[in-house]
Amino acid sequence: MEQSGVRVFGLAQEKVETAVLSGAEFDPVATAYSANDLVLDLLREEGIWERLVSVRPGVASNGKDFQKVLGILAIKELLHVGRLQHIGKILRDANLMAGLGFTLEEVEEKGEKDRGIIHRDTARNHLKKIAVDESVSDFYRFVGFMRGKRWIRGGLYAADGFEMEVFGKGYPGAGKVWVADEKRWKRGYKAVLLMNIAPGRERLVGFALGPIQADERVLLRQIFEDLKKHVAPPSDMIDTLVLDRGFFGWDFFEELKNTWKLHFVLIAKKNLLLTQEMAWLSQSGQLKFQNRSLKGEEVQIAFAQDVMYGYESKEKPYRGKLNCVAVRYPQPPKEGKPREPREVIYLTDMSVRKNPLKIPKYYKARWTIENQGIRELSQVWKVRQMPGRTLNAITARLCLVLKLYNALKILEMKYPKDITTLKKEMMRRGERSWLSGRGIILYVGALFAVVSERQFKGLLGKRKDIEWQKKIRDVLRAPPGEREKLLGQLVGSTEE
């Protein structure tokens, strides 16, 4: 059975040059600057790459360099989301490759005797060697790095959860919930994410993983504890936290205010005494609705300060007070008949007297974590796919994906022209980028070296292979735009 994998070529300058001098067969490839190199190069320039591959496994790596294996996994994730092209010895910028210390070639394995190949399973199995605590610590070190670089700005954050379903047995830490509509048990995990939702500064700064039946408030509390331990107290980063109904709870509101010193915004659940109180205020005319524009939509808005909440019985007092904003959204006619506006009540601990419109605006910003966060992670990054059956592997891959997500958001912010007009930028730099005077990559077995044209001529001049010298001389005399093509024709295997 054929299995796709990657062949890794390690940088070994002296060994390759010695092999070429001794008459060994080699594969010369002219360097080129491609989209792959730009993304990876920018990650290196910003100091991000080294932090993507920094987490050490807790057990031996069977002689494999853990940073190279993590680098392979990171590149494979980037390939998966379309940020890198198909691997075919395409990481061909010599300076970049020398910095990474390796390059890759995607292959279809015909057997297990082909040396130099790292199977996909081998790379994935590396993840299960990384302890959960170390993956979590590494992720928050990355958050601290982003914060130190001032790549996290603004105090508006949102939290949301999603499920990761698993099938089969052997998933430690997985739980189960009953799905009434489908009449079955669903097994898996629940993840909660904390995201900065300031426009243009979307950053995932916290995550927690638990069994699928876990309380989202408990997981969010774990995120706060991890931020406090590894980065900073949440109140140093967060001004306002936007939540959905899954986080609703009177005790949790008190915890947000008194323990974590955070403001919050969310929608009221139906059938609460609080919503009944708001309905009574509306019907009695005590709520004064005004016509306003909310993100281009004409609505009616009113507010009430200090509404009592948390009443349970005559014996138990109210928990406290919240401020409410009621918004009436117009509804399109149904079957030609007009419909009453849809009324939504937003809850917050912040004063709403001066500017009640800011509260629904904050809540509408939640779409960022839903669309640009969880949906993108699910549909583009395939975050729900399991890399293995161990909690170590699942957590390690989740951390890697979250770091890569943040890394590309940072590049989009810092290099918008390079990302959106990549081909034009490459043409401006020139199709070839002879960085550091290195223009040719020499492959010998599973090793490679990077040399300049002058060094290449010198190696061939010392090699007693007249036929090769003549062919290479003809290639090097060709115009720059034709050299790579001629090299490919010369060896018959160089990929465009």
N, C-alpha and C positions, 0 to 999 in steps of 0.2 A: 504494500500500500504506500503510495507516494505521500509525502508529508512536506508541507511548505515550511521553510525555515530561513535562517540568514547565515551566510558565511561571513566570518569576521576576519578582517585583515589587520594585523597589528603593525604598528610603526617600529621598524628595526633598520635604521639607516645603514649602519656599518655592515650588518649581515647581508643585506640585499646587495650592496655595492660589491662586497667580496664575492657573492654568488655570481653576479654578472661578470666580474673579471675572470672568474674560474670557468666560464663557458656555460653556466646554467641557463635553462630556458627562462625567459621573462616576458612579461606582457606590458608594453609601454602604453600609457594613456595620457593624452594632453589634458591639462587642467582646464576647467571652465567654471565660470561663476554662474550658479543656477539659483532658482528659488529656494532650494533646500539649503544651500550654503548661506543665503541671506538670513533666513530665519534663525538658523543655528549660530551664525556669526553674531547677530544682534543679541541673542541670548548670552553668548560669551562676553560680548562687550559690556553688557549691563551687569555682569557678575551673577546672572541667574543660573546659567548652566551648571556651574559647580555646586549650586545648592539643590539642583534637581537630582543630582547623583551623589548626595552626601551621606545618606543614611546607611549605616553599616549593618550587615546581617549579624545576628547573635551567635551563629555557628559558622563553622568553616565553609568556604565557598568552593571546595574541591579544586583549589588551584586557580580559580578564575578571578580576575580582577573585578571586585564588586562594582566599582564605578563604571567599568566598561559594560557590565551586564545591565546595570541600571540605565546607562546611556542607550543601550540597544532597546530596552523597554520604552524609554522616553521617545526615541525616534519612531518606534513602531506605533506608539499612540499618535504621534504627529502625522504619520502616514495615514493612519486610520481616519483622521478627521480631514484629510485632504490638504493639510498644510505643507506636506512634503510630497514629492512625486514618487512614482514607483522606484524602488531601489534597484539599481543595476550598475553598481560602481559609480553612482552619480554624485556622491559627496566628493567632488573632484577639485575643490579649491585646496591647493597644497598647503597654504598657511593654516587654513581651518583644520584640515586633517591632522597636521602636525600638532595642533593645539589639542584636539580631541584624543589623539593617540591611536585612533583606529578608524576604519571605514567599513562599509557593509556591502553585501551583495545578496539580494533576495534570490533564493534558489528553490527548485523543486527537487527534493532529496530522492535519489533512486535507491539509496541504501544507507546503512549506518556506518559504512567504512570510509565515507568521504570526509577526510580530516579537515578541520577548520570550521565545520558547520556547527552552529549552536541551534539546536532545535527550539522551536517556539516553547515547547513544554519545559526545556531546560531553563530558558529565560524566565518563564512564569514560575517555575519551581523555586527560583531564587527568592521570590517574594515571600514564600512561607517561612523562610529563614529569618525574616525581620519581625521581631517581637512587636505586638500591638502597641505597647507603651512607647517603643522607640519610633514607630511610625507616627504616632500622635505628637510626640515631642518634636520630631523633624518637621512636621507640618507647621506647628506653631513657631518654630524657629524661622521658617520661611515667612510667616505672617509678620514676625518681628523685623525681619529683613526688609519687607515691603514698607512697614511703618517707618523704619529708620530712613528709608529713601524718600519718604513723603509721597509714596505711591498710593497711600490710603488717606483720603481727605473727606471731610464732611461728616456730620454726626447722624445722618439718617440711615437706619439699618432695618432689615427685615429678616424674619426667621420663617422657615417653612420646612415641612417634612415630606418624604416620599418613601415608598416601599420598594424593596428589592426581593422579589419572589425567587425561591429556589425549588428545585425538584430533585427528588431522591433523598437518600439518607447521608448522614455524615457531615452535617454543617453545624459545627459547635456554635452555641450562642443563638441559633435561630429559634424563633418562636412560631406560634400558629394562631390564626384568627378564623372565626367562622364567617364565611361569606354567604349570607342568607339568600341573596338573589340567585347564586349559583349552586347553593346547597352543597357546599364542600368546605373543607379546611384548606386554608392557604398558609404555606410555610415560608419563612424568610426573615428579613431584617427590616428595620426602620431606620432611616437616616434623617437627621435634622441638620439643616445648614443655616449659618448666619452670614448675611451678605450686606456689604455696604452698597446702598442703592443710589448714591449720589450720581447724577448723570455724567457719563464718561469716566466714572471711577468705580465701575462695578468690580468688586473684589470679594471673594469668598474668604472669610476670616475665621470661621469656626465650623466644626462638624462634630457630631456625636452619632455613634452607631449602637443600636440595641436590638432586641428581639422585635418582631413585627408588631406585637401587641403593646409595645412600650408606650408610656405616656410621653407625649411630645414635650410637656413642661419639664419632665425629669431630664430628658436629653438636652433641652436648652439650658437647664441649670448646670449640667455637666460642661457645656461649652463655656459658660461664664467662669466656672471653676478653672478650666484649662487656660482660658485667657488670662485670668488672674495669676495663675502659676507660671505661665511661660512668656507672657507678653506684657500685659498691663491690666489694671482693674478695668472692667468693662465700662465704668462711668468715665474713664479717661478717654475712651474712644467713641462711646455711643451717647448721643443726646436723646434721640427718639427711636423707639423700637416699634415697628409695625408688625402686627400679628394677625393670623386668621382665627376663625372660631375654634380651631383645634386646641388653642392655648387658653381658652376661656376658663376662668376660675377666680373666685373672689380672693381666696388665700394667695393665689399666685400674683394677683394684682398688688396685694400688700407687700409681697416679697420683692416685686420689681421696684416698688417705690421706696421701701424702707431698708431693704438689704442691699440691693444693687444700685439704688439711686438713679433709676432710669425712668424717663417718661415713656408712655406707651399709647398706641392708637389701635383700635380694632372695632369690628362690627358687633353690635349687640345680638345675642341669640333671641329667637322668638319665644314667646310665652314666659318671659321674665316679668316679675313685678315692676322692674325698672322700665321695661318697654310699655307696660300697661300704664305706668305713671306718665310717660311721655305722650301716650295716646290721649290720656285724660287732659293733659295740659294743652294738647293740640285742639281737642274738641271744645274745650272751655274757652278757647281764644287767648290763652295766656302765652302761647308760642306765636311770635310775630314772624311770619314767613315773608321773605323778600326775594324778588327776582334777581338772580345773579348768573354770571357765566362761569361754568366750571369746565376748563379745558375745551372751550369752544361749544359746550352744550348749555342751553338755557335751562336753569333749574330754579327751584324755590328752596330757600334755606332758612332755618331758624335754629336757635340754641337755647339751652337751659343750663344754668350753673348750679352746682351743689345738689345734684339729685341723689337721694339716699339709695344705697344698694346693699345687697347681701342679706336681706331680711329672710329669715327661715321660719320663725314662729314667734308667738307672743313672748315666749320665755327668752328668746335669743335676740339681742339688739341688732340693729343694722351694723354692717362692717365699716361703712364709711360713706364718702361722697365721691361722685364722679361728675364730670361735665359731659354734656350730650349735645351732639349736633344732628339735627334731622334734615335730611335732604330729600326732596320730592323730584324724582326723575320722570320726565314725560314718557308715555308709552304710545307706540304707534297704534292707529285704529285697528280693530279686529273685526273682520267681516263688515267693514264699512261703518262700524259703530265706535265712537270715542271711548277711551278707557281712562280710568282714574290713574293718576301718577303713582309710580312705585316709590314707597317711602323707605328709606334706609336710615337707621340710627347708628351713629358712630360714637364710641366711648373713648374718653381720654382723661388723664389726670391733669392735663395742661389747661390753663385758662383759655377760654374761647370767646370771651366778651369782645375783644378788639378785632379779631380776625377769625371768625368761625370757618371761613372757607378753606383755611390751611389744613384743617383736619381731614376732610375728604380728599384733598390733594395729596396729603401724605399717604392715605390708604390706597389711592389709585396708583401710587408709585410701587405698590406690591407686585405689579405685573413684571417688574424687573427680575425679581427672584423666581417668579413662575416661568417666564418666557426666556429671559437671557440666562437664567440660572438652571433650574431643574430641567426645563424642557430641552435646553441646549446640551446639558450633561447627558440626558437620556437619549435624545435622537442623534446627536452628533458624536459625542464621546462614548456612547454605549456604556454608561456607568453602571447600568443594572446587570451587565454581563459578569459572571463570576470567573475570576482568574484561577480558581481552585476551590477546594472544599474546606480549607482551613481559615480560621478567623484572621490569622496572621496575613495570609495572602490577600484576602478580601480587603482588609484595612490598608495594607501597603499599596495596593493598586488604587484604591480610592484616594489616598493621600497624594499619590503621584499624579493622578488625573486632575485633582483640585489644584495642585501646584502648576501644572501645565496650563490649565484654564486661566489661572491668574497671570501666568507669564505671557500668554498671547494677548490677553487684554492690555497688559502693560505695553507690549510692543505696538499694538494698535493705537494706543494713546501717544506714545513717544515718536513713532515713525509712521504716521498716517499716509504720507506720500509714498514711502517705500512699500507699504503693504498694498495700497490700492493701485499704484502705478508701477508695480514691480518690474514688468518687462521693459518699460521705458527706462527705468533706473538702471537695469542691467545693460541695456544698450549704451547708455551714457558712460557707464564704467568700461564698456568694452566686453564683447562676448567672452574673451579670455581675461583672466585676472592673474597676471604673473606676479603674484605677491611675493615679496622677499626674494625676487629673482628666481623663483622656483616655477617651472613651467611643465614638468613631466613627472608622472607618477610611475614608478616601476614596481610591478607585482611579481614576486617570486614565491610560489606556493601560497602560504597563508600570511605572508609578510609583504610590506610595501615600504618604499622609500620615496622621498620627494627630492628632485634635483632640478637644477637649471639646465638650459640648453647647453651651456658651456661645459658643465659637469658631465652631462650625458655624452657629449662628444669625447670628453677625456676618457670616460670609462670605455667607450667603444674603441678608442684609439689604442688602448692597452690590451684589448681583447683580441685574440688571434682568430678573428671571424670576418674575413674579407667581404663575404657576401652581405652580411648584416650591416657592416660599415657603409657599404655602397648604398643599400636601400635606405638606411636611416639618413645618410647625407642628402639623398634626394628629397626626403620628407622635410628635413629642416631647411632646405633651400626654398620650399614652397611658400607662397604667401600665407600670412597668419590665419586667414579665414579658411584655408584648406588643410592645415596641418592635422587637425584632429581627425578629419575624414580619412586622410591618407594613412594615418597611424592605424585607424580601424581596419582599413583594407589590408595593411601590412600584416597584422597579426590575425585577422579574420574573426576576431571575437570581441573587439572593443565596441561597447554600446554607445549609441549616439546620445 
